[in-house]
Amino acid sequence: MNNEPDGLYGKAAKLFAVLSMPIRWRSISELCQGEQNPGPLLGGLGFTQANMCPHLNSMHRPGILANRRQGAQMFDRIADESVAMACKTVCHQ
């Protein structure tokens, strides 16, 4: 039995803590379709940039999401494929 606090169960607990809000699950679900610019992502979810930005940032910090710059535009993508698998399992039954 693994008694290490940050083992598999610790990682899962941290992941689900970050994804504890429905808007974050919806964002992950949209990003499962592929990399997106925040503009279309916001439009598809029906949220404003002011509302969405803190949620995206909270998923960037622990490495759930990553982004890249192309000229003046930023594109978000899922950085941790285990998150995409969790979303597909939980949200698309």
Residue frames as qw, qx, qy, qz and C-alpha x, y, z in Angstrom:
[[0.000, 0.890, 0.457, 0.000, 0.00, 0.00, 0.00],
 [0.427, 0.407, -0.004, 0.808, 1.37, 3.42, -1.00],
 [0.352, -0.739, -0.435, 0.375, 1.41, 5.81, 1.99],
 [0.353, -0.040, 0.156, 0.922, 3.09, 8.58, 0.00],
 [0.183, 0.648, 0.452, -0.585, 0.77, 11.64, 0.25],
 [0.308, 0.662, -0.231, -0.643, 1.63, 12.93, -3.22],
 [0.330, -0.046, 0.896, 0.292, 1.36, 9.58, -4.94],
 [0.018, -0.302, -0.766, -0.568, -1.37, 8.69, -7.37],
 [0.200, -0.717, -0.665, 0.066, -4.18, 9.64, -4.97],
 [0.258, -0.631, -0.116, 0.723, -2.55, 12.95, -4.11],
 [0.109, -0.103, 0.515, 0.844, -2.20, 13.81, -7.79],
 [0.109, -0.490, -0.779, -0.376, -5.85, 12.91, -8.42],
 [0.248, -0.736, -0.511, 0.369, -6.99, 15.00, -5.43],
 [0.198, -0.487, 0.119, 0.842, -5.05, 18.03, -6.68],
 [0.037, 0.124, 0.681, 0.721, -6.44, 17.61, -10.19],
 [0.185, -0.617, -0.740, -0.195, -10.04, 17.39, -8.99],
 [0.258, -0.670, -0.329, 0.614, -9.51, 20.38, -6.67],
 [0.099, -0.295, 0.322, 0.894, -8.43, 22.54, -9.62],
 [0.193, -0.162, -0.712, -0.656, -11.29, 21.20, -11.74],
 [0.016, -0.355, -0.813, 0.461, -13.87, 21.70, -8.99],
 [0.298, 0.510, 0.179, -0.787, -15.84, 24.28, -10.97],
 [0.685, 0.470, 0.556, -0.028, -18.14, 23.39, -13.90],
 [0.365, 0.899, -0.124, -0.209, -16.72, 26.17, -16.10],
 [0.163, -0.647, 0.720, 0.189, -13.32, 24.49, -15.94],
 [0.581, 0.091, 0.808, 0.046, -14.73, 21.10, -16.97],
 [0.566, 0.745, 0.320, -0.150, -16.55, 22.79, -19.85],
 [0.142, 0.871, -0.406, -0.238, -13.31, 24.47, -20.94],
 [0.359, -0.371, 0.842, 0.155, -11.44, 21.17, -20.85],
 [0.632, 0.384, 0.669, -0.072, -14.22, 19.53, -22.82],
 [0.465, 0.865, 0.026, -0.188, -13.96, 22.22, -25.52],
 [0.012, 0.786, -0.596, -0.165, -10.17, 21.95, -25.59],
 [0.669, -0.080, 0.737, 0.050, -10.44, 18.17, -26.07],
 [0.682, 0.668, 0.294, -0.040, -11.46, 19.10, -29.62],
 [0.696, 0.341, 0.060, 0.629, -8.06, 20.73, -30.10],
 [0.371, -0.233, -0.144, 0.887, -6.09, 23.87, -29.47],
 [0.079, 0.816, 0.514, 0.251, -8.15, 27.06, -29.43],
 [0.154, 0.354, -0.114, 0.915, -7.78, 30.80, -29.24],
 [0.024, -0.288, -0.705, 0.647, -9.55, 32.12, -26.12],
 [0.335, 0.171, -0.095, -0.922, -11.93, 34.24, -28.24],
 [0.616, -0.022, -0.604, -0.506, -13.77, 31.34, -29.89],
 [0.386, -0.126, -0.855, 0.323, -13.45, 29.33, -26.68],
 [0.093, 0.199, 0.459, -0.861, -15.21, 32.11, -24.76],
 [0.488, 0.120, -0.262, -0.824, -17.89, 32.42, -27.44],
 [0.566, -0.033, -0.789, -0.237, -18.56, 28.70, -27.41],
 [0.352, -0.234, -0.786, 0.451, -18.90, 28.66, -23.64],
 [0.195, -0.787, -0.425, -0.402, -20.86, 31.92, -23.36],
 [0.570, -0.660, -0.218, 0.439, -18.51, 33.57, -20.83],
 [0.175, 0.975, -0.110, 0.085, -16.77, 36.92, -20.82],
 [0.633, 0.457, -0.439, 0.445, -13.00, 37.27, -20.86],
 [0.184, -0.584, 0.453, -0.648, -13.05, 38.82, -17.39],
 [0.848, -0.272, 0.222, -0.396, -14.92, 35.77, -16.07],
 [0.974, 0.200, -0.099, 0.027, -12.90, 33.17, -17.93],
 [0.394, 0.717, -0.468, 0.335, -9.33, 34.46, -17.53],
 [0.375, -0.569, 0.616, -0.395, -8.91, 33.48, -13.85],
 [0.925, -0.016, 0.313, -0.216, -10.22, 29.99, -14.61],
 [0.813, 0.528, -0.191, 0.155, -7.78, 29.47, -17.49],
 [0.118, 0.730, -0.544, 0.397, -4.92, 30.81, -15.35],
 [0.650, -0.423, 0.518, -0.360, -5.81, 28.41, -12.55],
 [0.963, 0.153, 0.220, -0.028, -5.43, 25.53, -15.01],
 [0.574, 0.714, -0.313, 0.248, -2.17, 26.86, -16.49],
 [0.252, -0.756, 0.517, -0.311, -0.35, 27.08, -13.13],
 [0.714, -0.319, 0.613, -0.114, -0.43, 23.34, -12.32],
 [0.067, -0.355, 0.810, 0.462, 0.28, 22.35, -15.94],
 [0.545, 0.398, 0.708, -0.207, -3.22, 21.21, -16.91],
 [0.537, 0.812, 0.229, 0.020, -3.25, 23.67, -19.80],
 [0.515, -0.281, 0.279, 0.760, -0.45, 25.14, -21.89],
 [0.403, 0.858, 0.224, -0.224, -0.45, 27.94, -24.40],
 [0.593, -0.005, 0.355, 0.723, 1.55, 29.25, -27.29],
 [0.142, 0.757, 0.058, -0.635, 1.77, 32.61, -28.95],
 [0.537, 0.327, 0.564, 0.535, 1.35, 33.11, -32.69],
 [0.125, 0.543, 0.198, 0.807, 1.87, 36.76, -33.51],
 [0.233, -0.340, 0.288, -0.865, -0.50, 38.71, -31.27],
 [0.802, -0.239, -0.205, -0.507, -2.73, 35.71, -30.55],
 [0.244, -0.363, 0.847, -0.300, -2.52, 33.11, -27.82],
 [0.748, -0.009, -0.525, -0.406, -3.74, 29.54, -28.19],
 [0.524, -0.404, 0.621, -0.420, -4.64, 27.24, -25.29],
 [0.723, 0.145, -0.637, -0.225, -4.36, 23.46, -25.33],
 [0.872, -0.463, 0.069, -0.146, -4.51, 20.57, -22.89],
 [0.166, 0.720, -0.660, 0.131, -0.99, 19.90, -21.63],
 [0.276, -0.243, 0.886, -0.282, -1.78, 16.83, -19.50],
 [0.475, 0.002, -0.695, -0.539, -3.53, 14.10, -21.48],
 [0.206, -0.235, -0.900, 0.304, -4.68, 12.43, -18.26],
 [0.210, 0.336, 0.332, -0.856, -6.96, 15.47, -17.81],
 [0.477, 0.207, -0.448, -0.728, -8.49, 14.91, -21.25],
 [0.405, -0.061, -0.908, -0.087, -9.05, 11.25, -20.38],
 [0.040, -0.286, -0.729, 0.621, -10.67, 12.18, -17.07],
 [0.343, 0.304, 0.036, -0.888, -12.95, 14.67, -18.81],
 [0.500, 0.114, -0.665, -0.543, -14.00, 12.13, -21.41],
 [0.317, -0.146, -0.920, 0.178, -14.70, 9.58, -18.69],
 [0.014, -0.360, -0.614, 0.703, -16.60, 11.91, -16.38],
 [0.267, 0.447, 0.079, -0.850, -18.39, 14.23, -18.82],
 [0.517, 0.335, -0.486, -0.620, -19.11, 12.09, -21.89],
 [0.394, -0.087, 0.891, -0.209, -20.69, 8.93, -20.55]]
